[in-house]
Amino acid sequence: MTTKTLTGVILAGGKSSRMGFDKFLLRLGGVSLLRSQIRQLKTVCNEIFVVSDHEIPSNLTRGATVIPDIISGKGPLSGLHATLSQNGVETVWLVSCDMPKISIPFIEYTLDIHNKNREIPAIVAQNPEGFIEPFNALYTTAFLPFITQHITSEKSALHRAIRSAPSLLLSSKDVHPFSPDWSLFASLNTQEDVENYTL
């Protein structure tokens, strides 16, 4: 198995209205969450992009390249579109800067599925209630046409693009060995979330 063509993508462009400050400044246990994500992704990715239209302190993005959205205002669709449009990018692993957990074994498991099924444009988890988890997920340049189709829609949403594509949905059985409690897909949206997570 090779990870040489895998690009890590961290979305850091959200409004952060509920948090009260930019989420790329989040710290857990005194450590920058963004820096931690970059370090972890570096172990399996040959390149890391942080997608944001904000000015992020350079010390937080060391080891990554910061790029802006090409089409702004469309949430995660904008960030994924900007990354998959970069020259040389083939396959990406997508996370958000407010997600405290990254599982390297889960990335390797998903990448192994991709290497055996390269025609699949997206590999994402679907929880037992049927909700698609668009982060901690794999996307390829074959997904770009589906993004382009939805990014101009008034009801643009990443989960809609995923469902319109021939995506592979991982079940709870697939995810269980890596995250039995599904916390791999949790995000920190409020200061209370941060306080509860660090307890």
C-alpha positions as CSV (number, residue, x, y, z in Angstrom):
1,M,0.0,0.0,0.0
2,T,1.2,3.5,-0.8
3,T,0.2,6.9,0.5
4,K,2.4,9.0,-1.8
5,T,-0.6,10.4,-3.7
6,L,-2.7,11.3,-0.7
7,T,-3.2,14.9,0.1
8,G,-4.5,16.1,3.5
9,V,-7.1,18.8,3.6
10,I,-8.1,20.8,6.6
11,L,-11.0,23.2,6.2
12,A,-10.6,26.3,8.3
13,G,-13.0,28.8,6.8
14,G,-16.1,28.5,8.9
15,K,-17.8,31.5,10.5
16,S,-17.3,30.1,14.1
17,S,-20.3,32.1,15.4
18,R,-21.2,29.6,18.1
19,M,-17.5,29.3,19.3
20,G,-17.0,33.0,19.6
21,F,-13.6,33.0,17.9
22,D,-12.0,31.5,14.9
23,K,-11.8,27.7,15.2
24,F,-8.4,27.5,13.7
25,L,-7.2,29.0,17.0
26,L,-8.6,26.1,19.1
27,R,-6.3,24.5,21.6
28,L,-6.7,21.2,23.5
29,G,-4.6,20.6,26.5
30,G,-2.6,23.7,25.6
31,V,-1.8,22.4,22.1
32,S,-3.0,23.9,18.9
33,L,-5.5,21.6,17.4
34,L,-4.6,22.7,13.8
35,R,-0.9,22.0,14.4
36,S,-1.8,18.6,15.8
37,Q,-3.9,17.8,12.8
38,I,-1.1,18.8,10.4
39,R,1.4,16.7,12.3
40,Q,-0.9,13.6,12.2
41,L,-1.8,13.9,8.6
42,K,1.9,14.4,7.7
43,T,2.5,10.7,8.6
44,V,0.3,9.5,5.8
45,C,0.0,12.4,3.3
46,N,2.7,13.8,1.0
47,E,1.1,17.3,1.1
48,I,-1.2,19.2,3.4
49,F,-3.5,22.1,2.4
50,V,-5.3,24.4,4.9
51,V,-8.2,26.0,3.1
52,S,-9.3,29.3,4.5
53,D,-10.1,32.9,3.4
54,H,-8.9,34.1,6.9
55,E,-5.5,35.2,7.9
56,I,-4.1,32.3,9.9
57,P,-0.9,32.8,11.9
58,S,2.0,31.2,10.0
59,N,3.2,29.3,13.1
60,L,-0.1,27.3,13.1
61,T,0.2,26.2,9.5
62,R,3.9,25.2,9.4
63,G,4.2,22.2,7.2
64,A,1.1,23.0,5.2
65,T,0.1,25.3,2.3
66,V,-2.7,27.7,2.9
67,I,-5.1,28.3,-0.1
68,P,-8.3,30.3,-0.4
69,D,-11.6,29.2,-1.8
70,I,-12.1,29.6,-5.5
71,I,-15.8,29.9,-5.1
72,S,-16.6,31.3,-1.7
73,G,-19.6,31.0,0.5
74,K,-20.5,27.4,-0.2
75,G,-19.1,25.8,3.0
76,P,-17.2,22.5,2.7
77,L,-18.0,22.3,-1.0
78,S,-15.9,25.4,-1.5
79,G,-12.9,24.1,0.3
80,L,-13.0,20.7,-1.3
81,H,-13.5,22.3,-4.7
82,A,-10.4,24.5,-4.2
83,T,-8.3,21.6,-3.2
84,L,-9.3,19.1,-5.9
85,S,-8.7,21.9,-8.4
86,Q,-5.0,22.2,-7.4
87,N,-2.4,20.9,-9.9
88,G,-1.1,17.4,-9.0
89,V,-3.8,16.6,-6.5
90,E,-5.4,13.2,-7.1
91,T,-6.8,11.9,-3.8
92,V,-7.5,13.8,-0.6
93,W,-8.4,13.1,3.0
94,L,-10.8,15.8,4.3
95,V,-11.1,17.0,7.9
96,S,-12.3,20.2,9.5
97,C,-10.2,22.3,11.9
98,D,-12.6,21.7,14.7
99,M,-12.3,17.9,14.7
100,P,-10.1,16.6,17.6
101,K,-9.7,13.1,16.3
102,I,-7.9,11.7,13.3
103,S,-7.3,7.9,13.0
104,I,-4.3,7.0,10.9
105,P,-5.4,3.3,10.9
106,F,-8.8,4.4,9.5
107,I,-7.2,6.5,6.8
108,E,-5.0,3.5,5.8
109,Y,-8.1,1.2,5.8
110,T,-10.0,3.7,3.6
111,L,-7.1,4.2,1.3
112,D,-6.7,0.5,0.9
113,I,-10.3,0.3,-0.3
114,H,-9.6,3.2,-2.7
115,N,-6.5,1.5,-4.1
116,K,-8.6,-1.5,-5.0
117,N,-11.5,0.6,-6.4
118,R,-10.0,3.7,-8.0
119,E,-13.1,4.5,-10.0
120,I,-15.0,5.4,-6.8
121,P,-15.0,9.2,-6.4
122,A,-15.8,9.4,-2.6
123,I,-15.5,7.0,0.3
124,V,-17.4,8.3,3.4
125,A,-19.0,6.9,6.5
126,Q,-22.7,6.6,7.0
127,N,-24.0,6.3,10.6
128,P,-26.7,3.9,11.7
129,E,-29.3,6.7,11.4
130,G,-28.4,7.1,7.7
131,F,-26.5,10.4,8.2
132,I,-23.5,10.9,6.0
133,E,-20.3,11.9,7.6
134,P,-18.5,14.1,5.0
135,F,-15.3,14.6,7.1
136,N,-12.6,12.1,7.9
137,A,-13.4,10.9,4.4
138,L,-11.7,10.3,1.1
139,Y,-12.4,12.1,-2.1
140,T,-10.7,11.9,-5.6
141,T,-10.6,14.2,-8.6
142,A,-13.5,12.1,-10.0
143,F,-15.7,13.8,-7.4
144,L,-15.0,17.3,-8.8
145,P,-17.8,17.2,-11.5
146,F,-20.3,16.4,-8.7
147,I,-19.0,19.4,-6.7
148,T,-19.2,21.6,-9.7
149,Q,-22.8,20.5,-10.3
150,H,-23.9,21.3,-6.8
151,I,-21.8,24.3,-5.9
152,T,-23.9,26.6,-8.1
153,S,-27.1,25.4,-6.6
154,E,-29.1,27.4,-4.0
155,K,-29.3,24.1,-2.0
156,S,-25.6,23.4,-2.3
157,A,-24.3,21.0,0.3
158,L,-21.6,18.4,0.4
159,H,-23.8,15.6,1.5
160,R,-26.1,16.2,-1.5
161,A,-23.1,15.9,-3.8
162,I,-22.0,12.7,-2.1
163,R,-25.4,11.1,-2.6
164,S,-25.5,12.2,-6.2
165,A,-22.2,10.5,-7.0
166,P,-21.5,6.8,-7.0
167,S,-19.9,7.1,-3.6
168,L,-19.0,4.2,-1.3
169,L,-20.7,4.5,2.0
170,L,-18.9,2.8,4.9
171,S,-21.3,1.2,7.5
172,S,-21.0,1.3,11.2
173,K,-19.6,-2.2,11.0
174,D,-16.7,-0.9,8.9
175,V,-16.1,2.0,11.2
176,H,-16.5,0.2,14.5
177,P,-12.9,-1.2,14.8
178,F,-11.6,2.4,14.5
179,S,-14.2,4.4,16.4
180,P,-16.8,2.3,18.3
181,D,-18.5,5.4,19.7
182,W,-18.4,7.3,16.4
183,S,-16.4,10.1,18.1
184,L,-14.0,10.1,15.1
185,F,-16.6,12.3,13.4
186,A,-17.3,14.7,16.3
187,S,-16.6,18.4,16.0
188,L,-16.2,21.1,18.6
189,N,-18.8,23.8,18.0
190,T,-18.9,25.7,21.3
191,Q,-16.6,26.5,24.2
192,E,-18.7,24.1,26.2
193,D,-17.8,21.4,23.8
194,V,-14.1,22.2,24.3
195,E,-14.4,22.2,28.0
196,N,-16.3,18.9,28.1
197,Y,-13.8,17.3,25.7
198,T,-10.8,18.3,27.8
199,L,-12.3,17.0,31.0
